[in-house]
Amino acid sequence: MSQMLALLIVMVILYLGDAVSVRTKAWIPSVFVCAVLFLFGYWTFFPKDIVSVAGITPVVAVMLMYLLITNMGTLLSVPELIRQWKTVIISLAGVTGIAAAVFVTCMLLFDMNTAIVTIPPLVGGIVSALIMSKGAASAGLVDLSVFAILIYVMQGFAGYPLTAIMLQREGRRVLEKYRKGEWHESAVLLPEDKAATTVAAEDKMPRMFSFIPAQYNTSYFKFLRLALVAYLAYQASHLLAPVVTVSPFVLCLLFGVIAATFGFLEKHPLQKANGFGFAVMGLMLFIFDTLNRATPEMLLRLVFPMVVLIVVAVVGMFVVSWLVGKLLGVSTEMAFAISLTAMYGFPADYIITNEAITALTKDEKEREVLTHHMLAPMLVGGFISVTMVSVVLAGIMVGYITPVAG
């Protein structure tokens, strides 16, 4: 197969996934559609290395991971997290509930490796799933390498509809109080929330380079600074290796936060360099490349543990978020919805929240009340679990996978 035909085929699959997701308002996740189409292709006429033939080789995917995770670190706003402290606690509690429930279930029904490989993808997204899949593959655990991807692909079926139901119930409760004149919440949207899906129009130099004219802040300069921060994180992981094993990806996240805090990197540098879409595309293709090892027999073996662990994770998340929500004075529906963002993150949390608001009311003032109440917590919740905690968990837990003997 020629490179351009391979590229065309995989692009068609990615677009079909998006189209189905848009058509069904995300009730059928795009990653599920893509996974099914890739599996069909691998079992019929696709070459096993179609993703590499298209141009996304493992070394390219790893490069994109370094850039993407460093870019994630720049999104952290400490003042924002302080203002949303209840959301942060609920999100962390939900992650704890998932981890505890999955760990106990795996100890009873499966094994330690299954628990280690399952937890990070369940509380995260593409990056944590890829880290665990690569770790399992390196340890000779082919089934679990595929399992990490399947968990990532399938968890949206639990997360999307449950979140939509919780937000609609919460929205009706808020509207009922508002219409009776009993709603007095003073929360306001943060500037970051209002422009969550956009990149700032003005492309100024970050604070550390304010002495350089803005026209020199080209895409290459943004890539240069991102690559430098990622390289420093990589070097730091090697320097720490004799003392403690820390994944370079975890350090990329930390170094991204530090670089943004001190003004070396701006927020969203990868988006502003027009590289974010390509980077995500490359990682998505690399994720689906893992499925070339999946046989029909393997999928049948993995269906039972996958369904059990997703259900158990949702139950564990609900119980803990309900208890913590009660202690913090947050409704059960809102607390559970915040916890559920661990199963998809941004931009799905933004889209689902807006769709729930649109379904509840057309009145502009009522929409504003619901947006002020629900959007910021949903965005912060997704950021904490998917962007931060899952990458840290994956970076730590991948080192505890027990390789296959011999």
C-alpha positions in Angstrom: 0.0 0.0 0.0 1.3 3.4 -0.9 1.9 6.1 1.8 -0.8 8.4 0.4 -3.4 5.7 0.1 -2.7 4.6 3.7 -2.9 8.3 4.9 -6.2 8.8 3.0 -7.8 5.7 4.5 -6.8 6.5 8.1 -8.0 10.1 7.6 -11.4 8.8 6.3 -11.7 6.7 9.4 -10.9 9.6 11.8 -13.4 11.8 10.0 -16.2 9.2 10.1 -15.6 8.9 13.8 -16.1 12.6 14.3 -19.1 12.7 12.0 -20.9 10.0 13.9 -20.1 11.6 17.2 -21.4 15.0 16.0 -24.5 13.4 14.5 -25.3 11.5 17.7 -24.3 14.4 20.0 -21.4 12.3 21.4 -23.7 9.5 22.6 -21.6 7.3 20.2 -18.0 8.3 20.9 -15.8 9.0 17.9 -13.0 6.8 19.3 -15.4 3.8 19.4 -16.4 4.3 15.7 -12.7 4.6 14.8 -11.7 1.6 16.8 -14.4 -0.6 15.1 -13.3 0.6 11.7 -9.6 -0.1 12.4 -10.4 -3.5 13.8 -12.4 -4.3 10.7 -9.6 -3.1 8.5 -6.9 -5.1 10.4 -9.1 -8.2 10.1 -9.6 -7.8 6.4 -7.3 -5.9 4.0 -5.2 -3.4 6.1 -1.5 -4.0 6.3 -0.6 -4.4 10.0 1.6 -1.3 9.8 -0.8 1.0 8.0 -0.3 3.8 10.5 3.5 3.7 10.1 3.1 3.5 6.3 0.9 6.6 6.5 3.8 8.4 8.3 3.1 8.1 12.0 6.0 5.9 13.2 6.6 5.1 16.9 9.4 7.7 17.1 7.1 10.4 15.7 4.3 9.5 18.2 6.7 9.7 21.1 7.9 13.1 20.0 4.2 14.3 19.8 3.6 12.9 23.3 6.5 15.0 24.7 5.1 18.2 23.1 1.5 17.5 24.0 2.2 16.8 27.7 4.4 19.8 28.0 1.6 21.8 26.4 -0.8 20.4 29.0 1.3 21.7 31.8 0.9 25.3 30.5 -2.9 25.1 31.1 -2.6 25.0 34.9 -3.8 28.2 36.6 -3.2 28.1 40.3 -5.6 31.0 41.1 -8.3 29.2 39.1 -7.8 26.0 41.1 -7.9 27.9 44.4 -11.3 29.5 43.4 -12.6 26.0 42.4 -11.2 24.2 45.5 -14.4 22.2 46.0 -14.3 21.0 42.4 -10.6 20.0 42.8 -11.4 17.9 45.9 -14.4 16.2 44.3 -12.4 15.4 41.2 -9.5 13.9 43.2 -12.1 12.0 45.3 -13.6 10.5 42.2 -10.2 9.4 41.0 -9.6 7.8 44.4 -13.0 6.0 44.1 -12.1 4.6 40.7 -8.7 3.5 41.8 -9.9 1.8 45.0 -12.8 0.0 43.3 -10.7 -1.2 40.4 -7.9 -2.3 42.6 -10.2 -4.4 45.0 -12.0 -5.9 42.0 -8.8 -6.9 40.3 -7.4 -8.5 43.4 -10.6 -10.5 43.7 -11.2 -11.5 40.1 -8.1 -10.7 38.0 -4.5 -9.7 38.9 -2.3 -6.8 39.9 -1.1 -6.1 36.4 -4.7 -5.7 35.2 -5.3 -3.1 38.0 -2.1 -1.2 37.2 -2.9 -1.0 33.4 -6.6 -0.2 33.9 -6.6 2.6 36.4 -4.7 5.4 34.5 -6.8 5.1 31.3 -10.0 5.1 33.4 -9.1 8.4 35.0 -7.6 9.9 31.8 -7.4 10.2 28.1 -5.3 9.4 25.2 -1.9 10.1 26.8 -2.3 7.9 29.9 -3.8 5.1 27.7 -0.9 5.2 25.4 1.7 5.2 28.3 0.1 2.2 29.8 -0.3 0.4 26.5 3.3 0.9 25.7 4.4 -0.2 29.2 2.3 -3.4 28.9 3.7 -4.1 25.5 7.2 -3.7 26.7 6.5 -6.1 29.5 5.3 -8.7 27.0 1.7 -8.3 28.1 0.0 -8.1 24.7 -3.6 -8.6 26.0 -3.2 -5.8 28.5 -1.6 -3.6 25.9 -4.7 -3.8 23.9 -6.9 -3.7 27.0 -5.6 -0.2 27.9 -6.8 1.0 24.6 -10.1 -0.7 24.8 -10.8 0.9 28.2 -10.0 4.3 26.7 -12.3 3.6 23.7 -15.3 2.2 25.7 -15.4 4.3 28.9 -17.2 7.1 27.0 -20.3 4.9 26.7 -20.6 5.1 30.5 -19.4 8.7 30.9 -21.3 10.6 28.2 -24.9 9.6 28.9 -24.5 9.6 32.8 -23.0 13.1 32.7 -25.8 14.3 30.4 -28.4 12.9 32.8 -26.7 14.3 35.9 -26.3 17.8 34.4 -29.9 17.9 33.2 -31.1 16.9 36.7 -28.9 19.5 38.3 -30.0 22.1 35.7 -33.7 21.5 36.5 -33.0 21.9 40.2 -31.2 25.2 39.6 -33.9 26.5 37.3 -36.6 25.6 39.7 -34.9 27.6 42.5 -34.1 30.5 40.1 -37.7 30.8 38.9 -38.9 30.9 42.5 -36.4 33.7 43.3 -34.4 31.4 45.6 -31.2 31.2 43.6 -28.5 33.5 44.8 -25.2 32.0 43.6 -22.6 34.7 42.8 -20.2 32.5 40.9 -18.9 34.0 37.7 -17.1 32.4 34.8 -13.4 32.8 34.7 -11.8 34.4 31.7 -10.2 31.0 30.8 -13.6 29.3 30.8 -15.2 31.8 28.5 -12.6 31.2 25.9 -12.0 27.5 26.6 -12.2 26.4 23.0 -10.3 29.3 21.5 -6.8 30.6 21.4 -6.2 34.2 22.3 -6.4 36.5 19.4 -3.3 38.5 20.3 -0.1 36.5 20.0 2.1 38.3 22.4 5.5 37.2 23.7 5.4 35.4 27.0 6.6 37.4 30.0 10.2 36.2 30.0 10.6 37.4 26.4 8.6 40.6 26.6 11.7 42.6 25.4 11.5 40.9 22.0 9.1 42.3 19.4 5.9 40.1 19.1 6.6 39.5 15.3 9.5 37.2 16.3 7.2 34.9 18.2 6.8 32.6 15.2 5.5 29.1 15.2 9.0 27.8 15.2 9.9 29.9 18.2 7.0 28.3 20.1 8.0 24.8 19.0 11.6 25.6 20.0 10.6 26.6 23.6 8.3 23.6 23.9 11.0 21.2 22.7 13.5 22.8 25.1 11.2 22.4 28.1 10.5 18.8 27.1 14.2 18.1 26.7 14.9 19.4 30.2 12.2 17.2 31.6 13.8 14.2 29.7 17.2 15.0 31.1 15.9 15.5 34.6 14.3 12.0 34.5 17.7 10.5 33.6 19.5 12.5 36.3 17.0 11.3 38.9 17.2 7.6 37.6 19.9 6.5 40.1 17.8 7.8 43.0 14.2 7.4 41.9 12.5 6.4 38.7 10.3 9.2 37.4 8.7 9.0 34.0 9.9 11.9 31.7 6.2 12.4 30.8 5.3 13.3 34.4 8.2 15.7 34.5 7.1 17.2 31.2 3.8 18.1 32.9 5.6 19.6 35.9 8.1 21.5 33.7 5.3 22.8 31.6 3.6 24.2 34.7 6.9 25.8 35.8 7.7 27.2 32.4 4.3 28.8 32.1 4.4 30.2 35.7 7.7 31.9 35.1 6.7 33.2 31.6 9.0 31.0 29.5 5.9 29.4 27.8 2.5 31.0 27.1 -0.7 29.1 27.6 -1.6 26.8 24.7 1.7 27.2 22.9 1.0 24.1 20.7 -2.4 25.5 19.7 -0.9 28.9 18.9 1.8 27.3 16.9 -0.9 25.6 14.8 0.4 22.1 15.8 -2.2 20.9 18.3 -4.5 19.3 15.8 -1.7 17.4 14.0 -0.3 16.3 17.3 -3.6 14.8 18.5 -4.2 13.2 15.1 -0.8 11.5 15.3 -1.4 10.2 18.8 -4.9 9.0 17.9 -3.5 7.0 15.0 -0.8 5.6 17.2 -3.5 4.5 19.7 -5.4 2.7 17.0 -2.2 1.2 15.7 -2.1 -0.8 18.9 -5.3 -2.6 17.8 -3.3 -4.4 15.0 -2.4 -7.0 17.7 -6.1 -7.6 18.6 -7.6 -10.8 17.4 -11.3 -11.7 17.7 -10.4 -14.3 20.3 -8.5 -11.7 22.3 -11.4 -9.3 22.3 -13.7 -12.1 23.5 -11.3 -12.7 26.4 -11.2 -9.0 27.3 -14.9 -8.2 27.0 -15.8 -9.5 30.5 -13.0 -7.7 32.5 -13.6 -4.5 30.5 -17.3 -4.3 31.3 -16.8 -5.3 34.9 -14.1 -2.8 35.5 -15.9 0.1 33.8 -19.0 -0.6 35.8 -17.1 -1.0 39.1 -15.2 2.2 38.4 -18.4 4.2 37.9 -19.9 2.8 41.1 -16.7 3.6 43.1 -16.7 7.1 41.6 -20.3 7.7 42.5 -20.0 6.5 46.1 -17.0 8.6 46.9 -18.1 11.7 45.0 -21.5 11.5 46.8 -19.9 11.3 50.2 -17.5 14.1 49.5 -20.2 16.2 47.8 -22.3 15.9 51.0 -19.4 17.1 53.2 -18.7 20.1 50.9 -22.4 21.0 50.4 -22.4 20.1 46.6 -25.4 18.3 45.2 -25.0 14.7 44.4 -25.7 15.3 40.7 -23.1 18.0 40.4 -20.5 16.1 42.3 -21.0 12.9 40.2 -20.9 14.9 37.0 -17.6 16.5 38.0 -16.2 13.1 38.8 -17.4 11.7 35.5 -15.2 14.1 33.6 -12.4 11.7 34.3 -13.9 9.5 31.6 -13.5 11.9 28.7 -12.1 15.4 29.7 -11.9 18.4 27.4 -13.5 19.2 25.0 -16.3 16.6 25.7 -17.0 18.2 29.1 -17.5 21.6 27.5 -19.7 20.2 24.7 -21.9 18.0 27.0 -22.4 20.9 29.5 -23.5 23.3 26.7 -25.8 20.7 25.2 -27.4 20.1 28.6 -28.0 23.9 29.0 -29.4 24.2 25.5 -31.8 21.4 26.1 -33.0 22.9 29.4 -33.9 26.5 28.4 -33.8 29.0 25.6 -34.0 32.0 27.9 -30.7 33.9 27.8 -30.7 34.9 31.5 -31.4 31.3 32.6 -28.7 30.0 30.3 -26.3 32.4 31.9 -27.2 31.2 35.4 -26.7 27.6 34.4 -23.5 28.3 32.6 -22.1 30.2 35.6 -23.1 27.3 37.9 -22.0 24.3 35.8 -19.4 25.1 33.2 -16.4 26.1 35.3 -16.6 23.1 37.7 -16.9 20.7 34.7 -13.8 22.2 32.9 -11.7 22.2 36.1 -12.8 18.7 37.0 -11.7 17.4 33.6 -8.5 19.3 33.8 -7.6 17.8 37.2 -8.4 14.2 36.4 -7.5 13.8 32.7 -4.8 16.4 32.2 -3.0 16.2 35.5 -3.7 13.2 37.7 -4.0 10.5 34.9 -0.6 11.4 33.4 1.1 11.4 36.8 -0.6 8.1 37.7 0.4 6.5 34.4 4.0 7.8 34.8 4.3 6.2 38.2 2.3 3.0 37.8 3.9 2.0 34.5 7.0 1.2 36.5 5.2 -1.3 38.6 4.0 -3.6 35.7 5.4 -7.1 36.3 6.9 -8.4 33.0 6.1 -11.8 31.7 8.6 -14.4 33.0 11.1 -15.6 30.5 
